[in-house]
Amino acid sequence: MTPCQRLTTAQGRSLAYHQSAGAGPGIVFLGGYRSDMGGTKALALEAWALAQGRAFLRFDYAGHGQSSGRFEDLGIADWIEDARAALSLTEGRQVLVGSSMGGWIALALARALPERIAGLIGIAAAPDFTEDSLLPSLTADERAVMDLQGRIERPSAYAAEPYVFTRKLIEQGRQHLILRSPLRLPFPTRFLQGTADEDVLPSVALRLLDHAEGPDIRLTLVQGADHRFSTPACLRLIETSVAEVSA
């Protein structure tokens, strides 16, 4: 494993990252909401990249993992800034691999910096989830708590501690919505989605496929795969997809 390094962003946030040298196009892994760079998909893809002699980068957004900041104080706009800062560590065009919220951030980078992108993989990509999933799901009691406290908590299937959702997260999300304006993806793009995903429904992937425009965009539905998308077969599919968009 490569040593953990640190990057200070223009906003003063300290981001932890692991980077390995290799052939291009390099691969950048973008994690999900409350996930960190030590997750199964990130580590498996790093091992594959090293075996292939490919450059690879994984990192923690501020408020996640080993990076600085309080999670509750940050939102989508901050994490997009962090991803842009991390991308500046790389040279040449990169393949972005975004998981869940990381798929949203990858699409935001692709829209802003298409010249830096060689290909894109979205794993249960969740663009606009604050507006299209979180907000409609709020109960009357949760809305009252959000109005009063600026945050709510919900139990998580992925961690012992509850997930926190803040007013700032929602407000920043509105500044970076993907599905409300044209989305041109002029490079090979693969969306991977499990049919048993209860956090990001297959209908989100179908909407994204219908919305995006580009010469080589494909969606693969994996029957029975859940939001983790981390079975050996799913991990192999991610690796195969990265190789495909890199060809």
Residue pairs with C-beta under 8 A, 6 or more apart in sequence:
1 18
1 46
2 18
2 19
2 20
3 18
4 16
4 17
4 18
4 66
5 16
5 17
5 18
5 19
6 14
6 15
6 16
6 17
7 14
7 15
7 17
7 59
7 85
7 86
7 89
8 14
8 15
9 15
9 62
9 81
9 82
9 85
10 81
10 85
11 78
11 81
13 62
13 67
13 68
13 69
13 78
13 82
14 62
14 67
14 68
15 59
15 60
15 61
15 62
15 67
15 68
15 82
15 85
15 86
16 37
16 59
16 60
16 65
16 66
16 67
17 37
17 57
17 58
17 59
17 60
17 86
17 89
18 37
18 46
18 57
18 58
18 59
19 55
19 56
19 57
19 89
20 46
20 49
20 50
20 55
20 56
20 57
21 55
22 49
22 50
22 52
22 53
22 54
22 55
22 56
23 52
23 53
23 54
23 55
24 54
24 55
24 91
24 92
24 93
24 94
24 118
25 55
25 92
25 93
25 94
25 95
25 118
25 119
25 246
26 54
26 55
26 56
26 57
26 90
26 91
26 92
26 94
26 95
27 45
27 49
27 54
27 55
27 56
27 57
27 94
27 95
27 97
27 242
28 56
28 57
28 58
28 86
28 87
28 90
28 94
28 95
28 96
28 97
29 37
29 41
29 42
29 45
29 46
29 56
29 57
29 58
29 97
29 98
29 99
29 102
30 83
30 96
30 97
30 98
30 99
30 102
30 103
30 105
30 106
31 37
31 39
31 42
31 58
31 60
31 61
31 64
31 99
31 101
31 102
32 99
32 100
32 101
32 102
32 126
33 100
33 101
33 126
33 163
34 64
34 71
34 156
34 158
34 159
34 163
35 64
35 99
35 100
35 102
35 158
36 60
36 64
36 65
36 66
37 58
37 59
37 60
37 65
37 66
38 65
39 99
39 230
40 228
40 230
40 235
41 97
41 99
41 123
41 229
41 230
41 235
41 238
42 58
44 230
44 235
44 238
44 239
45 56
45 97
45 235
45 238
45 239
45 242
46 56
46 58
48 239
48 242
49 55
49 56
50 56
52 243
54 246
55 90
57 86
57 89
57 90
57 94
59 67
59 82
59 86
60 66
60 67
61 67
61 74
61 78
61 79
61 82
61 83
62 68
62 69
62 74
62 78
62 79
62 82
63 69
63 70
63 71
63 72
63 73
63 74
63 78
64 71
67 82
71 164
72 151
72 164
72 166
73 168
74 168
75 166
75 168
75 169
75 171
75 172
75 173
76 101
76 104
76 105
76 130
76 169
76 172
76 173
76 175
76 176
77 172
77 175
77 176
78 172
79 101
79 105
80 105
80 108
80 109
80 176
83 105
83 106
83 108
83 109
84 109
84 112
84 113
87 94
87 109
87 113
87 116
92 118
93 115
93 116
93 117
93 118
94 116
94 117
94 118
95 117
95 118
95 119
95 120
95 121
95 242
95 245
95 246
96 106
96 109
96 110
96 117
96 119
96 120
96 121
97 106
97 120
97 121
97 123
97 238
97 242
98 104
98 105
98 106
98 107
98 120
98 121
98 122
98 123
98 125
99 123
99 124
99 229
100 123
100 124
100 125
100 126
100 199
100 200
100 227
101 126
101 129
102 123
102 125
103 122
103 123
103 124
103 125
103 126
103 127
103 191
104 125
104 126
104 127
104 128
104 129
104 176
104 178
106 120
106 121
106 122
106 125
107 120
107 122
107 125
107 127
107 178
107 183
107 185
108 176
108 178
109 116
109 117
110 117
110 120
110 185
110 187
111 178
111 183
111 184
114 184
114 186
114 187
117 187
118 187
118 188
118 245
118 246
119 187
119 188
119 189
119 190
119 242
119 245
119 246
120 185
120 187
120 188
120 189
120 190
120 245
121 189
121 190
121 191
121 192
121 238
121 241
121 242
121 245
122 189
122 190
122 191
122 192
122 205
122 208
123 192
123 229
123 238
124 192
124 193
124 194
124 197
124 199
124 200
124 205
124 227
124 229
125 191
125 200
125 204
125 205
125 208
126 133
126 199
126 200
126 204
127 177
127 178
127 179
127 204
127 208
128 173
128 177
128 178
128 179
128 180
129 173
129 200
129 204
130 165
130 169
130 170
130 173
130 174
131 170
131 173
131 174
131 177
132 179
132 204
133 200
133 204
134 165
134 170
135 170
138 146
138 152
142 152
145 151
145 152
146 152
146 165
146 167
150 166
150 167
150 168
151 164
151 165
151 166
151 167
152 164
152 165
153 162
153 163
153 164
153 165
154 162
154 163
154 165
155 162
155 163
156 162
156 163
158 228
178 208
178 211
179 207
179 208
179 211
182 213
183 211
183 212
183 213
184 212
184 213
184 214
185 212
185 213
185 214
185 217
186 214
186 215
187 214
187 216
187 245
188 216
188 244
188 245
189 212
189 214
189 216
189 217
189 218
189 245
190 217
190 218
190 219
190 220
190 241
190 244
190 245
191 205
191 208
191 209
191 217
191 218
191 219
191 220
192 219
192 220
192 222
192 229
192 234
192 237
192 238
192 241
193 200
193 202
193 204
193 205
193 219
193 220
193 221
193 222
193 225
194 202
194 221
194 222
194 224
194 225
194 226
194 227
194 229
194 234
195 202
195 221
195 222
195 223
195 224
195 225
196 223
196 224
196 225
196 226
197 225
197 226
197 227
197 229
198 226
198 227
199 227
200 227
202 221
205 219
205 221
206 219
208 219
209 217
209 219
220 237
220 241
222 229
222 233
222 234
222 237
225 231
225 234
229 238
